[in-house]
Amino acid sequence: RLRAYCERHGYALRLASHSFDPSRHPSWSRIPFLLKVMAEEPAPPDLTVWIDDDIFISSPERAIAALIAPYFARRCDPRAVVAVAEDAVSYTPFNAGVLAVR
C-alpha cells in the first residue's frame, strides 16, 4: 500500500530493514536513516517524511505534504524544521511514528 501511495503522489520511497545504530533502541535509527536519505538526494527535498511500518493511511487520495504544510504554518515556529505528533498517552511527549523534516 505504501508503494502505491507514493507512486500516486509522486513521492520517492526509501525503505530500511535494519538498524542504523545497534547500540540503541531501533526507533532511534530513523534519525540517521533520514539524514542518509536527505544527503543522497541531488537537491534538498522540500519535505522528508518518516512513516513507521505499522501506519495505516486511511485517506490515500490525500497527499501527506498537503496535510503537513498547514500544520507547519499553523502550529510551528517558522524556523522549525521538524514536526512530530503529540501522543495520546500522557507518559510520552510525542509520537514519532510519523516524523516530518523540511
C-alpha positions in Angstrom: 0.0 0.0 0.0 2.7 2.5 0.9 4.4 1.9 -2.5 1.1 2.6 -4.3 0.5 5.7 -2.2 4.0 7.1 -3.0 3.5 6.4 -6.7 0.1 8.1 -6.7 1.6 11.3 -5.2 5.0 11.3 -6.9 6.9 10.6 -3.7 10.2 8.8 -3.7 10.1 5.7 -1.4 13.1 4.6 0.6 12.8 1.6 2.8 15.1 0.4 5.7 15.0 -3.1 7.1 17.9 -2.9 9.5 19.0 -0.8 12.5 21.5 2.0 11.7 22.7 2.0 15.3 22.6 -1.4 17.0 23.7 0.1 20.3 20.3 2.0 20.7 16.7 1.1 20.5 15.6 0.6 16.9 13.3 3.6 16.9 16.5 5.8 17.1 17.5 4.5 13.6 15.1 6.8 11.9 17.3 9.8 12.6 20.5 8.5 10.8 18.3 7.0 8.1 16.6 10.3 7.4 19.9 12.1 7.4 21.3 9.5 5.0 18.3 9.8 2.6 18.4 13.6 2.6 22.2 13.6 1.9 21.8 11.2 -1.0 19.3 13.5 -2.8 20.8 15.6 -5.6 18.8 18.6 -4.4 17.4 19.1 -0.9 13.8 17.8 -0.8 11.1 20.2 0.3 9.9 17.6 2.8 11.1 14.3 4.0 8.7 12.1 6.0 9.4 9.0 8.1 6.4 6.7 8.4 6.5 3.6 10.7 5.7 0.3 9.1 2.5 0.0 11.2 1.0 3.2 10.0 -2.3 2.9 8.1 -3.1 5.6 5.5 -6.8 5.9 5.7 -7.2 8.5 3.0 -4.8 7.6 0.2 -6.2 10.3 -2.0 -4.8 13.0 0.3 -1.1 13.9 -0.2 0.8 13.9 3.1 2.6 17.1 2.1 -0.7 18.9 1.8 -1.7 17.6 5.3 1.6 18.6 6.9 2.1 22.0 5.3 -0.8 23.6 7.2 0.5 22.0 10.4 3.9 23.7 10.0 2.2 27.0 9.1 -0.3 26.9 12.0 1.5 25.2 14.9 5.2 25.7 14.4 7.7 28.4 14.6 8.5 29.5 11.0 12.1 28.4 11.6 11.0 24.8 12.6 12.5 22.0 10.6 11.0 19.0 12.3 7.4 18.2 13.2 6.2 15.3 15.4 2.8 14.4 16.6 1.7 14.7 20.2 1.0 11.3 21.6 -2.4 10.3 23.0 -0.9 8.9 26.2 0.5 11.1 28.9 3.7 9.3 29.7 5.4 10.2 26.4 5.7 13.7 25.0 5.4 12.8 21.3 4.7 10.0 18.9 7.4 9.6 16.3 5.5 7.1 14.1 5.2 10.0 11.6 8.1 12.4 11.5 8.3 15.3 9.0 11.6 17.2 8.3 11.8 20.2 6.0 
